[in-house]
Amino acid sequence: MKSLPLTALVALQLALAPAAAAKLSKAESGMAKTVAAEQERSLALLERLVNQNSGSLNLEGVEKVGAMMRAELEPLGFKVEWKPMRDTGRAGHLIATHVGRADTKRLLLIAHLDTVFEPDSPFQTFTRKGDMGEGPGAGDDKGGMVVIVAALRAMQAAGTLKGANIEIYMTGDEEDAGHPIEKARADLIAAGKRSDVALDFEGLVRDGGADMGSVARRSSDSWTVTATGKSAHSSGIFSAAAGDGAIYELTRIIHRFRTELPEPNLTFNVGLIAGGQQADLDAGGIRATVNGKTNIIAPIAVARGDLRALSPEQIARVKAKMTAIVADHAPGTDAKIAFDPGGYPSMAPTDGNRALLAKLNGVNRDLGLAEMAPLDPLKRGAGDISFVAADVDGFAGLGPYSTGDHAPGEAVDIPSIARQATRAAILMSRLSAEKR
């Protein structure tokens, strides 16, 4: 591979400049050196991962990326299992377990093998452009998997991996979960119940140029409102006989959502709307077929959208409000709301999560890096760590920083790989030494 500006030398400077302050142990200084020295190796792994398409629906491609990760983890002493999930419509999950001392904390590392880019996407290959590495999933989440490997290799070299209890869960369907989701996430939820700490290796978020700490992630639910009315000649619209029609009813409902639902940490989007004499959604709820005429009162209108909230209590409260609004019908109409099964739960900002950020900030201080403030949950989407949030303290965003995620041109910030791997190696070494 070609040499990089700001690779090994700068990564070493970033990681080791603080060592002179004697804040790092010998092992921790060694981990920083290993991460820096292996930066080119990490980038070679990233390139191989990115160049293998693993769109969520490319089941064979996801399995191939899983095999690449198996090849990285087994030499580090992990027992690796592939959990097939073909019966959910997805490839499966990679589960890797490292058994250490019996009395120390058990760490759960979470990442994902799949991307949003399917084989028919024109965006398929890794390209290095200065300090950025562009490619499908370069940041989300193949960069996160590279950070995990780099951190674990540094721990092994320093001797801190040997006693660590670590379970790694890499899902094959984070971007488009299999159904039913209860089955698709059952093993991850079980892993959370037997763990003491969950660390999520999706991307680092920066706000105003500063690295931020993610101690919360909002939920992700989808909803469908179907409004119905009387089909009649348009000249009778608003009359007692004809009523308001389905499109006016749906519009009224959406307006009430917009004006009556807002509260802190809540968003609700309308992503698709259709109405007319006929309106049909496809099985996935992402396409609509409609027809109608200007002189016919529309008898049906449908809207689909999402709902994102910060806690189970907020989710339940807002869903109840939405249901009440939909039940209050305009003349001559009816409406119903349905919430899709299998949404992503929330990861509330608990004291335990904040304590993890405090420990990471201890690592930052010892590395001479700026402390990370808690990220506003509105600035982060849903993720797999939320499935274990009810059972274990967690922290999200230990992957590298990237730009343009989920779109052609997605690019990872290459120097952030070494910085995040160094942070993660030291944090995991310290956590894994703590008593349960």
C-alpha positions, 0 to 999 in steps of 0.5 A: 500500500502507498504511504500515507500522510499522517499515518504511523508517525502522526498516530504515534505522536497523537497517542504518545505525546502524553506519555511523558507526563507518566500518566500511562502505565508501561502496558498502556504506552505499549498499546499506543505504540502498537496501534501506531506501528500497525496503522498500515496493517489496519488500513490494509484490513479496512480496504479488504473489508470495504472492497467486499460488498456486504449490503444487508441483503447480500447474504453471501457478501455478509458471510464473507466479511464475517469470515474475514473477521473470524480470521482476525479474531481466532489468532487472538484467542477468541472462540468464533461462532457464526450464527446463521439467520437465513430464516429471518431473511438475513445472513447471520451474526458473528459471535466471538468469545475470549475467556479471562479471569473469572472474577473480572468484568465481562465486556460486550463489544458491538459492531456490524458486518453489513452496509446500506450499499447493495451489489447494484450500488455504483459505490463499491470500492475503497479509495484513499484520498489524503487523510480520508478513506472513501468507500462503502461502509468505510466508516459505518461500520467496517471502520469500527471493526478495524478499530476493534481488531487494532485495539485487541492486537494492542492489548495482546501485545501488551499482555492485557488481553490474556485476562480479559473477558470479552464477547464480540457481537457483530450483527449481519443486519444492523442496517436492515434488521431481519424479521422477526426482530425478536429472533434476530436480536435474541442472542445479542440481548442474551449477551447483554444480560451476562455482561457488565459493560457494553461498548458500541463501535459505530462511528465517533460523532464530532460536534464543532470539531470536538470528539463527543461521548455518546451515552444515549441513543434514541429509539426508532419505530415506524408507524402507518396512519390510514384515513378513509372517507366517503367516495363521492362527487367533489362538488359535495365536499364538506357537506354532511352527506359527503364529509371531508374525505380521506386526504383532508382527514389525513392532513388534519391528523399530520398537522395535529402531530406536528403541533401537539406532539413536540417535546424534548428529545422527540422527533417524528417524520412523515416519509411517505404519503399517498391518497386518492380513489385508490392507494396501495402500499407494497409489502415493505411499506416503502412504495405506493401505487395511487390513482384518483381524479380531481372531481372525486372525493378521495376515499383513502389516504395513507402516511408512513413515518418514523418516531424516535424517542429517548426512553421507554416511558417517552415512547409509550406516552407519545404513542398514546398521544398519537393514537388519541389524535387519530381516534378523533375523526373529522366528519364522514371519516375514519382513521387508524394508526398502526405501529410496525413490530420490531422497532429499535429500543432507546438507550437512555442516558443512565448514571451508569452510562455517564460513569463509563464516559467519565472513565473514558475521559480518564483515558483521554486525560492520560493521553493528553486528549481533550475530554469528551462532552456528552453528545446530544441524543438528537445528533445520533441515530438508533443502533444495536447497543440499544437492545442491551441498554436495559440490562447493562451500562453502555457507551456508543461511538468508539468507531472512527469518525466518518463523513457522508455515511449511507451515501456514495462518498462515505469516507472515514477519517484515517487518523481517527482510527488510531486515536479510537483504537488507542482509546479503546485498548486502554479503556478495555484494559482498565475495565477488564481488570475491574472486579465484578 
